[in-house]
Amino acid sequence: MDLVRPAIKRAEPFTIPIQFFGGKPAVTDTHRYRLLEDLVAHRSDLRASLWFRELSDDLGSKGATNYKRRRLHSETEILEFLDTYVLGLIESIRENGFDASKSGYESTAVIDSEGNLMKTGSGNHRFCIAALLDLPRFPLVVVGAHEDWVRRNIDGPLDVEKVVAQLPAVEAHHQRPEGASARLHLSG
């Protein structure tokens, strides 16, 4: 049972103090994004992909490798995972967009001091896939904002309605065609 999330949810929206924000990489600069981008580039020869090489190296040194809770014991299992699970997920998202009802989690983000969204919590691979495919939409629940952004954008006491009124501007900031995915950041 997750007792922390309901407690946080009751406090949303909330102001996040500056000390909790560090330099977070743009989603396109993360290792996770590079793995996915490289996998797509090597879809006809998965053994040449960076992700295959990393999992194979792990397999060779430890006798098995993991992706989350999935344990892989052979190169055949690694290839099947990359082809069926990862490339299958990419194709599904390419064809159908991201369907939050199939993910089993709520994708969350916080607003940084400049109004950029920083993806938090689970679903980061799916978020990277959405950026890689340049999807026009990816559903996120904003659960907090940098104190400087709140100070500049919210007049008076903080309440839900005031934050909701600012969300269209945050969303519009990420809808611009000139490299919007470069402004999306991963937290953690």
Phi, psi and omega in degrees: 000131181265098181274339182287314184304314177300323179294318178293317182302323178295332183271352182287148352284156181223157179269130181257123180299151185305325185294345179269001177250120174247188175287112179255138182288149170299147182306324181287350179258005183272155177298320180303314179296316180299321177300314181293315180299316180293323178298316178297319180295332182250026184300333180275348177215080185299333178296337180274356183280150178300318182297317177299314181299317180295315179294321179295319177299317178297316178301315181295323183273334185244349182087350177197163178222162183233147163232110186053240182265002181271122179259130182245128187250357182206164176297327177299316178294323177297312180299319179296317178300311182295317183286307186282309185282301187288305180295327175297318177295317179300314180295320178298316179291323178298316184282322189244357188074182180274125179252101183299332182293340180266352187274333181080012179210167177256118179283129184238160178209160171238159179262127179277183186297334182264002181090010176278147176275137175243115180293134179233168173072209186273171178087020184291326176295317179296322178297317177295321178298316179300319178292318180300320180276357181055044178295143181288339183217145172214116185291127178226145172258121179281121185249359179182171181211148177301140183301326179291321177296316179299314181300319182282334190246346182242118178274133175074198182298143181287129171213166186303315184300321180293321178292314180302323179296334181272343185298324177302324178291321177295315179298316180299325178301329182263359180264350180296137184291338185281078173072038181302323182294337177290341179269354178274133185237151174257137177255129175080000000 
